[in-house]
Amino acid sequence: MTTPKVLSVRINPEIGAGHHSHVITAGKNSKFGLWENDALAVYAQAKKAGVERFGIHMHVGSGVLNVEAFLMALDRLLSIARKVTIRLE
């Protein structure tokens, strides 16, 4: 198996939003994305395996009409990204 040069991980920021419960793709009851501790472990394993560049992303839901949900989720994502950066240095 070949190690990829780039890996991007989808984070579950534990904050979901959307116009209907069926389109919420983040939050405590969502199966999508990795939890913070799992993501930190995945990044560490990937670096050890030889991955050279890393990405991070999230998706909180569809039809989001409240910008506040995005801001809260973004704050959480950036907090996790800072921790990832420190661990990968």
Phi, psi and omega in degrees: 000133181270135177281130178290156177280332184232139176223131175240136183245134176273122182264141169263107184284004181067015176229115180245160179202163178160168184281349180207149183301334180287347183249006178279122187244017175212168181118171185299334182258011182264144178268000186265137177085161180265145174287159185308306183298320178295319180296317179300320178293319180296314179300317180298316179296319181295317178298317179298327181281350177111006176296138186257328182229148186228145174237168177211138179208171179209164173215116184269338180156183181243152179066036181284123182253355183247110182296334181301322178298318177297317181296318179294316180294319179297318177302317179293316179300315180295325176298316179293319180300321177298317179295320178298313181301316180297318182288335182272349182288000000 
